[in-house]
Structures are given as structure tokens and as C-alpha cells.
């Protein structure tokens, strides 16, 4: 079976995309019937033998010999899930005479869309392209769009439902099998549940090894490597790791607005002096050009809601500067916050015998940082521990039916998810009723079946939602970067890095007021100690709230100190103005 060569002339699209079908079209030997855009070296790989064909799409970092040997072994032994164990982040498709099996990466950076039609199933990298190829029209799914935008993280709809009507989605950590007779089944091939037997030392060692390998393999392959260098822990650590695998200068980039209070630039300049190979470039934003929501119509996208769309102008400015250095591969820290900053809901897991001392200790540290009574924090944690998922869904339905003005509070994140705020009133009454009915139906199903074994605890559910959001943001960044010839990559989204970060339960990945202690342990000795010692996180909210000519914006503090606990505005659902917890 062949993999169709890219057609660089199709519709002028630069970002690489594909569509295909199974069973194959009559007389065709190619699964992928339409491959468009500019594919970077190694982005589309395949191996073919008598038993079948293995295709990887994305950032598969396995060497050629390893790729071929592992693919042949997996086909011979029918152990196809082993193909998710290569370094990197990628979609893997296995085609055999009687079936097609696909595995999305754990973070969800490379989803697969599919639509069943009589006699075959169409697949592709864009939902709109799949709908067009399969026929039957291409229409948005208003219900799915409303749920994704106004109720992020709430399980109102099956995860497989895309925002295009009739097109299904294979997301992070899930697999799909399509048989020759047209049957299709989707399942979760890796749950990412913490391992009780894992120790902090084991997790730190695994994370350090996985992250260093992820960065090192990319550094070795890049012709001109560049990196983000915000001064924050994630991107700065990735940049320093890359220096272990490169000998020449490394251009690194920090975004800053001179009229804002964020002090990331101060840290970035200090850290850049720790290694003479770092060449720091400051990308300066302006009120005229880089405020939120500017340049939206110029932004590339893949047809899905973009969690980072508000910063389109900043993104374009950064990419323009990076492109001036001839970068073909740009490293960033996307995904680090999602994996290494446990959500506040981890406290609910401590509200049990044996965990109360730790609950009071952590609750006191978090409360003091936010000027809140410690008992209030402990009480919210105990309340969440007693709140079933079904109850949270019913409260979501009630809020959708009666949205109103409510002041946000950082404790709102100590919940299954953050409830819809007054922005829900932007929906029509009928749309709110539909979403509320979905929530009530979900609650009834869970109440009827009792506690489901596949219902992850609140902290893991939130972590995975934030991880999927980070993966989506990175995917959209790759779309925006395609016209510049840049391939942005985020090592934190690699399968092995995700696995290592989630070996431990959330309360073992946190130690307030310490910031990302697991990363500090993992990279000790590999990244300069001053970088790992930072206890604040840059606060860009004053820029986010500025309007042209508006004096309001300077928030009076340059950093969130400490970086714990996560604030309501620190997560990416984050552009929403108000929230309250279920």
C-alpha cells in the first residue's frame, strides 16, 4: 500500500493535511487519497510489508531502523498498541487487509476525524475535509460548538463528537478500529491513571529521561533550532535542555509589552546570562498591534475552536521574529502547566482518613497565599469529596437555565469543573435548554448506573481537560506557523513525557508553596538551579484586560506569588469573565 505524496498545489494550503478512506477505493493502493500542504521532513512516515502498512503522522522521533523493525514486529504479533511507545507525539494508523486501526497521541495533538458512509469510512486530519470527501454536506454542529465553548471540560457530549455534523473525532489516548464491513469501534487504549506503586523518585527519573530524550532528538534533527524563553519554568527549562545537545548559539525569544507590569522579561534576561550560547530576542508588543482579539481574521486555524485565538496578533508577531532567524524547528513549553501544576481539586482526594493532616497543611498554605480562611478551603475540599459527578451535572443544568452575574473566586476551581458564568446568557434560550437537558440526561444515566469505574476523579479529569486544551493550542500554533516555514513543537506533549508526569496522583505532584516540584526534581543538575528555584509565574492579565487608550490594565503586581494556587484566570478556559464551582 502506498502513501500518496503531498500535493503542494492543492488550494494553496500550507499546513499539512490529509483525507483517505477504508476500504480503499476500487483500483487504488493508497489509503490517503488527498495529501495537501507542506509536509516537514519526518512528519509523514510509513512502513509496508506483507502483513500490512504502518503510517505515522506528526512528530514520531523513532529512527528509521527502529521504526521499520517495530512496525514489522507489531504487525506480526498483532500487538498494535506497542506502536504508541515511540518517542514523540503522533497519530499512528495501521492498515491490514481486513481492518484499519488508529491510535491518537495521548495529549490529543494529532486527532483523527472520520465519517461513515455506505460501504466505507472516510478519515482525515480536518473535520471539514472529511465531511466534504464523504459527501452529505458539511455543516457545523451547533450543539457541539456551544458545549465546547460555553461548557469546556463538562461531559455533556461523547468525546467522539466533533463540531462538524456527522463527523466523529478520535481524541487523545483513544483508538479506533474500522473493519472491512464498515463497523467502527472506539476505545481508550491508555487511561493515564496514576500508579499506586510509583514513587516520587521513580516519577522524577522517568520525567527527566523522557523530557531530555524528547528535546535531544529534536535538537539533533533541526537545521536551525530556536526556542521560547519566557522566563517561566517550562519553556526556559526546555531551552536549557536543548543546550545539552547543541554546541552553537541558540536564539531564544521572550514576548513583552513595555506598558505592562509582567516581570517575566526580568527573569528571562537574568537566565539568559547563565549560558553564553543563549541569544535572547525580546519581541515587543504594542497597544496598537498586539492587544487581545486583534488580527483574528488573519489567523490560520484547523476548523476547531481555538483556545488561544485571543492572542492571534501576539502569535503572529512572535512567528515573524522567529522566521527572521531561519528557524525550521521551534521549541516551546506548552503542556507543562497542565501536567505539572495540579488543579486545586486534588485537595478533595485528601479529605479522607489518612489525608486530613496533609489537607490542612496544603489548605493553610494555599489559603494564606490568597488571603482566605484555611477552614474555608478545607470545607470546600470536603464538599467536593462528597459531590458525585451526577450532582455536578445537575448544578450545571441549573446554572445554564438561570445564568446571572456572579463574582469569580479562586476557590471556584476547587470543583469538578467551573460552572458556566453570565456569558451563558449570550446563548439563545433554546440553546441553553438543550445544553441543560444534556447535563440532566448525563446525571440521570450516572445515577441509574451508580458510580462508573471510568469516571476519573475531579483532579485527573481537570488535568486531562487542560492537557487536551494545550494540545489544541499547540495544533493551532502549528497551523499559524506553516506560512512561516516553522514547525513549533512542545516536548511536554510527547507520549512518554505525559506518561511520566501522570505516574503520580495529583497530591504527590504538589507541595505548596513549592512550584512544580516534580519538574524541579526531574531536571536537577540538567537545568541551572536559579531557573528551577523560581516561585512566581508571570501575570499577563493586565495586558489581557487592556483596551486601546484605556487606563485600566496595570494590576499592581508583576507576578503571581506564589504560583500556587491556580487562579481562576490562570487556566485556559480563562478568557471567560466569571465562574462559580459546582
ABEGO torsion letter per residue (X at the ends): XBBBBBBAABGGBABBBBBBBOBBBBGBABABABBBEBBBBGABBBBBBAAEBBBBBEBBABBAAAAAAAAAAAAAAGBAAAAAABBEBBBBBBBBAABBBBBBBAAGABBBBBBBBBGBBBBEABAAAAAAAAEGEBBBBAAAAAAAAABBGBBABBAABBABBGBBBBBBGBBBBBBAAGBBBBBBABAGBBBAABBAAAAAAAAAAAAAAAAAAAAAABABBBBBBAGBAAAAAAAAAAAAABABBBBBBBBBBAABABAAAAAAAAAAAABAABBBBBBBBBAAAABBGBGAAABBBAGBBBAAAAAAAAAAAAAAAAAAAGBABBBBABGAAAAABBBAAAAAAABBBGAAAAAAAAAAAAAAAAGBBAAAAAAAAAAAAABBAAAAAAAAAAAAABBBBBBBBAAAABBABBBBBAAAAABBAAAAAAAAAAAAAAAAAAAAAEBBAABBBAAAAAAAAAAAAAAAAAAAAAAAAAAAGBBBBBAAABAAAAAAAAABBAAAABBOABBGAAAAAAABGABBAAAAABABBBBAAAAAABBBGBABGBAGBABBOBAOBBBAAABAAAABABBBBX
